[in-house]
Amino acid sequence: MTKTKFYTWAFRFTIWIVIIQVVLIIFGFNIEYFAQDVDSLFNFLEKANVLGLIALLLFIVAVVFLIIGYVKREPQNYQFWVALLLCIGYIINLILGQVMVTTYVLF
């Protein structure tokens, strides 16, 4: 039986998170094209929310795999460091997004 490489899986999940974030950015820039009436706007927002939830679930799984890999004393290679930095970047993205929404609502 092969040994599970948790850092490799965490790295793969964080790469998928980056891909989803790029797709969401492209959707955000082209919102007028995707949302021409109210129904298509709701459809667009529903798809964007589903992609955001998938990215959040992948983030949670990646963090769990990073922790498991650290506990099992896997050797820390580039996959560990890239996954760790991308997870930190995703946390910063979440915090800044929340701050932007909060300041937009307040002012």
N, C-alpha and C positions, 0 to 999 in steps of 0.2 A: 504494500500500500504506500502511495506517495505521501510526502509531507506537505501540508498546506502552507503556502508562502503568503502570510498575511500582509506583508508589506507590498507584495506584488498586487494583490487584490485591492488594497487601499489605493495604490497608485492608479490602477485601472478605473476605479470608481471616481477618483478625483479628476481624471481626464474626461470622463463622461460628464461630470459636473461642469467643467469648463466648456465643453461642447454645448450643453444645454444653456448655459449663460450666454454664449455667443448667439445662439438661435433666438433667445429671448431679446437680446439687444437688437438683432436684425428685425424681429417682429415689432419692437418698440419704435424703431425708426420708420417702419412702413405701416404704421397704424391706419393711416388714411386709406391705404390700398386695401387692407384687410377688413376695415370696418366702415362700410359705406352707408349702412343704415343701422337701426337699433338692434335688429336681430343678429346681424353679422358682427356687431360690436360685442354683444353678449357671448356669441360663439367664440370670438377671438379671445375675450377675457377668460372664458372657461378653459380654452386650450392653454393659455399662458399660465393659469393657476395650476393646471395639471402638471405642466412641465416644471413649475416651481416646486410643487410637492415632490415630484420625482427627484429633483435635485436635492431637496432637503433630506429625503430618505437615504439617498446615496451618500450624502455627507455624514449622516448618523452612522451608517454602516462602515464608512471609511474610518471614522474616528474609533469605532469599536475595534476594527481590525488593527489599527495602529496601536491601540492599547494592548490587545491580545498579543501582537507581535513583540511589543516591548516586554511584556510579562514573560513570554516564552523565550526571551533572549535571542531573538533572530539577529543576524548581523545587519547593522545599519548601513545600507547602501544608498545609491542615488534615489531609488524608489521611495525609501522612507523619507528622505529629506524633501523631495519634491511633493510627496503627498502631505507631509506636515506643513510645508509652506503654503500649499494650495488650500488646505483646511483653515489655516490662519487667515489667509486672504478671503475665504468664504465667510468667516466670522466677521471680519472687518466689513465686507460687503453687506452682510445682514444688518450690522449696527448702523452703518452709514445710510442704508436704505430706510431704516426705521427713523433715524434722525431727520432725514429729508421729508418723509411723510408727515412726521409730527410737526416740523416747522412749517410745512405747507398748510397744514390744517389750522395751526395757531395763527398764522399771519395771512 
